[in-house]
Amino acid sequence: MIKIDRGLLDRVSGEARVSARLRKNYNFHTEYSDPLQRLLNAMEPLSYVQPHKHEDPDKREAFLVLRGRVVVLEFDESGHITGHMLLDPATGSFGAEISERTYHMIIAIDPGTIVYEVKDGPYSPIDDKNFAAWAPKEGEAGAVDYLKGLLKKMNIEY
């Protein structure tokens, strides 16, 4: 049995807080070849995940918030927001699933946010994500300003 409890959440959150990327994954799958990738994604506000899609191979991805709040965004091919959802257990919004071939990203709103993520496998770093050319790359100048601009468009304060 894999146990997901407060102790595990606190440990992974602590690692995310001190990480340069302000996030930390904790994998439940034991091999990248697993056909179902399952992990905790601990994130702090202003951790930037470049918009991306999973195609060739096509993969679905689902997010369930365990702690904190996170915004899930979808984009069209030009980078316009086509949908978003604030996942917040306090309001009854627990999760979202992204279809294959859909540009998306997630943004943590609260410190200590943790998402349970499920994605079709296998994982291969070579072709797992197709990053959006219209968005800054992770670590690039302007990435955090881009993220803040998206939140402002949705009237979400962090």
Backbone torsions as a table, in degrees:
resi	resn	phi	psi	omega
1	MET	NA	133.6	173.0
2	ILE	-94.3	124.7	-178.4
3	LYS	-104.5	129.3	176.5
4	ILE	-113.9	103.5	-176.1
5	ASP	-131.1	178.0	-177.3
6	ARG	-57.8	-38.6	179.6
7	GLY	-60.6	-44.5	178.7
8	LEU	-65.6	-45.0	179.4
9	LEU	-60.1	-43.8	179.9
10	ASP	-62.9	-41.6	-178.9
11	ARG	-64.6	-48.0	-177.8
12	VAL	-68.6	-37.9	176.2
13	SER	-61.6	-42.4	178.5
14	GLY	-60.7	-39.5	178.1
15	GLU	-67.7	-36.9	178.7
16	ALA	-66.0	-41.3	-177.9
17	ARG	-58.0	-34.8	-176.8
18	VAL	-99.7	0.3	179.1
19	SER	-78.2	144.1	177.2
20	ALA	-59.9	-31.5	-179.3
21	ARG	-86.8	-5.1	-177.9
22	LEU	60.0	29.9	174.3
23	ARG	-156.4	160.4	-179.0
24	LYS	-150.6	131.0	173.7
25	ASN	-93.7	146.6	172.4
26	TYR	-129.1	105.8	-174.2
27	ASN	-81.6	138.0	171.1
28	PHE	-97.2	-27.0	174.3
29	HIS	-72.1	144.1	-175.1
30	THR	-95.2	-15.1	179.3
31	GLU	-139.4	146.7	177.6
32	TYR	-64.5	-20.7	-179.8
33	SER	-78.7	-7.2	179.9
34	ASP	-56.4	132.0	-178.9
35	PRO	-71.3	-9.7	176.9
36	LEU	-131.4	109.3	179.6
37	GLN	-87.7	126.6	-178.6
38	ARG	-132.2	131.6	-176.6
39	LEU	-158.7	159.7	166.6
40	LEU	-91.9	139.0	175.3
41	ASN	-121.7	100.1	178.6
42	ALA	-88.0	129.2	-174.9
43	MET	-137.4	146.6	173.5
44	GLU	-108.9	157.1	175.7
45	PRO	-55.4	144.8	-179.5
46	LEU	73.7	9.0	168.1
47	SER	-74.0	123.4	-173.2
48	TYR	-101.6	120.7	173.7
49	VAL	-109.6	111.9	-178.1
50	GLN	-60.2	134.1	175.7
51	PRO	-52.9	139.2	-176.6
52	HIS	-155.7	168.5	173.6
53	LYS	-137.0	162.3	179.2
54	HIS	-113.0	105.9	177.2
55	GLU	-148.3	144.1	178.8
56	ASP	59.6	58.8	12.3
57	PRO	-88.6	147.3	179.3
58	ASP	-72.8	136.8	179.5
59	LYS	-144.0	141.8	171.8
60	ARG	-92.4	157.6	180.0
61	GLU	-144.0	134.7	179.4
62	ALA	-125.3	144.8	179.8
63	PHE	-125.9	130.2	173.2
64	LEU	-124.4	124.1	-177.9
65	VAL	-82.5	128.8	178.3
66	LEU	-99.8	-31.4	-179.4
67	ARG	-154.7	142.1	179.5
68	GLY	84.6	-158.4	178.6
69	ARG	-137.1	145.3	179.4
70	VAL	-143.9	144.3	174.7
71	VAL	-101.1	131.4	173.7
72	VAL	-106.5	126.8	-178.1
73	LEU	-120.2	146.0	170.1
74	GLU	-119.4	148.9	-177.2
75	PHE	-132.2	156.7	171.0
76	ASP	-86.7	-177.3	-175.9
77	GLU	-65.4	-16.7	-179.9
78	SER	-98.6	-4.7	179.0
79	GLY	96.7	8.0	176.6
80	HIS	-82.0	138.3	178.4
81	ILE	-67.2	124.6	178.6
82	THR	-106.2	-13.9	177.7
83	GLY	-173.9	151.7	174.3
84	HIS	-153.5	159.0	178.2
85	MET	-147.9	130.8	174.0
86	LEU	-88.7	113.5	177.4
87	LEU	-85.9	119.6	-176.2
88	ASP	-150.5	106.2	-178.5
89	PRO	-55.8	-29.4	-179.1
90	ALA	-65.8	-23.3	-179.9
91	THR	-105.8	2.7	179.3
92	GLY	85.2	13.1	176.6
93	SER	-103.5	101.9	-169.0
94	PHE	-101.2	-31.3	-173.4
95	GLY	-161.0	170.3	177.8
96	ALA	-150.5	148.2	176.2
97	GLU	-120.0	135.0	-179.2
98	ILE	-105.3	130.4	177.2
99	SER	-73.6	156.0	174.5
100	GLU	-59.6	155.4	177.4
101	ARG	64.9	22.9	-179.5
102	THR	-117.6	122.8	175.4
103	TYR	-64.4	136.3	-178.9
104	HIS	-156.8	167.5	172.2
105	MET	-160.3	165.1	173.8
106	ILE	-126.2	148.6	179.8
107	ILE	-133.0	121.8	175.9
108	ALA	-73.1	136.9	178.7
109	ILE	-101.6	-40.8	-176.6
110	ASP	-106.4	147.4	170.7
111	PRO	-59.9	145.3	178.3
112	GLY	77.3	15.7	179.5
113	THR	-67.6	135.5	176.4
114	ILE	-134.7	129.9	179.3
115	VAL	-116.2	136.0	169.6
116	TYR	-89.6	122.6	-173.7
117	GLU	-115.9	136.4	176.7
118	VAL	-129.2	131.6	-178.3
119	LYS	-144.0	145.5	173.2
120	ASP	-57.5	142.4	174.7
121	GLY	-106.5	-170.6	-7.4
122	PRO	-73.0	166.2	177.4
123	TYR	-95.3	131.4	173.8
124	SER	-137.4	119.0	-177.8
125	PRO	-60.8	-20.0	-178.3
126	ILE	-71.6	-38.8	-174.3
127	ASP	-131.8	18.7	-177.1
128	ASP	-69.0	-40.8	-176.2
129	LYS	-127.3	138.9	169.5
130	ASN	-106.3	104.8	-175.2
131	PHE	-76.4	145.5	179.8
132	ALA	-73.2	125.1	179.0
133	ALA	-69.5	-21.7	-177.6
134	TRP	-84.3	-0.6	-179.4
135	ALA	-119.6	150.8	177.7
136	PRO	-61.1	150.0	174.5
137	LYS	-76.2	156.1	176.3
138	GLU	-59.0	133.3	179.3
139	GLY	85.5	-8.8	-178.6
140	GLU	-80.5	148.8	175.5
141	ALA	-57.6	135.5	179.1
142	GLY	96.2	-10.6	-177.5
143	ALA	-64.1	-46.1	-178.7
144	VAL	-69.1	-37.3	176.9
145	ASP	-64.3	-38.1	176.4
146	TYR	-61.1	-46.0	179.5
147	LEU	-60.9	-46.9	179.1
148	LYS	-61.7	-37.9	178.1
149	GLY	-63.4	-39.1	177.4
150	LEU	-63.4	-44.2	179.0
151	LEU	-62.2	-39.9	178.9
152	LYS	-63.3	-41.5	178.1
153	LYS	-58.0	-32.9	-178.3
154	MET	-95.3	4.1	-178.4
155	ASN	56.7	42.5	178.6
156	ILE	-111.3	124.9	177.6
157	GLU	-96.8	143.4	179.3
158	TYR	-116.7	NA	NA
